[in-house]
Amino acid sequence: MAMKEVDPAEKDAAFTKFRSEIDQEVDKGIDHHEASMTKMGFLFLSIFIGVIALAALLP
C-alpha cells in the first residue's frame, strides 16, 4: 500500500491548527487547576485558623 504525498501547505496548516487546539486545552487545564488549588488553599487556611481559635478558646 503506497502512501499518499501530502501537500506541505496542508501539512503546515494541520500542524498549526493542532498546536493551537493543544495550547487552548492546556490553558484551560491550567486555569482549572489554579482555581482548584486556590479553593483548597482557602479551605485549609480556614481549617488551620479554626483549629488555632479552638485551641485558644479551650482551657
MOVEN-V259718 format. One record per backbone hydrogen bond with DSSP energy under -0.5 kcal/mol. NH is the residue of the N-H (numbers start at 0). CO is the residue of the C=O. E is the energy in kcal/mol with one decimal. If there is no record, write none. Layout:
# MOVEN-V259718
NH/CO/E ; NH/CO/E
This chain:
# MOVEN-V259718
10/6/-2.4 ; 11/7/-2.5 ; 12/8/-2.2 ; 13/9/-2.5 ; 14/10/-2.4 ; 15/11/-2.5 ; 16/12/-2.4 ; 17/13/-2.6 ; 18/14/-2.8 ; 19/15/-2.2 ; 20/16/-2.5 ; 21/17/-2.5 ; 22/18/-2.6 ; 23/19/-2.1 ; 24/20/-2.3 ; 25/21/-2.6 ; 26/22/-2.3 ; 27/23/-2.2 ; 28/24/-2.4 ; 29/25/-2.6 ; 30/26/-2.4 ; 31/27/-2.5 ; 32/28/-2.4 ; 33/29/-2.7 ; 34/30/-2.2 ; 35/31/-2.3 ; 36/32/-2.6 ; 37/33/-2.1 ; 38/34/-2.2 ; 39/35/-2.4 ; 40/36/-2.3 ; 41/37/-2.3 ; 42/38/-2.1 ; 43/39/-2.7 ; 44/40/-2.3 ; 45/41/-2.3 ; 46/42/-2.2 ; 47/43/-2.5 ; 48/44/-2.5 ; 49/45/-2.4 ; 50/46/-2.5 ; 51/47/-2.2 ; 52/48/-2.7 ; 53/49/-2.6 ; 54/50/-2.3 ; 55/51/-1.9 ; 56/52/-1.8 ; 57/53/-1.8
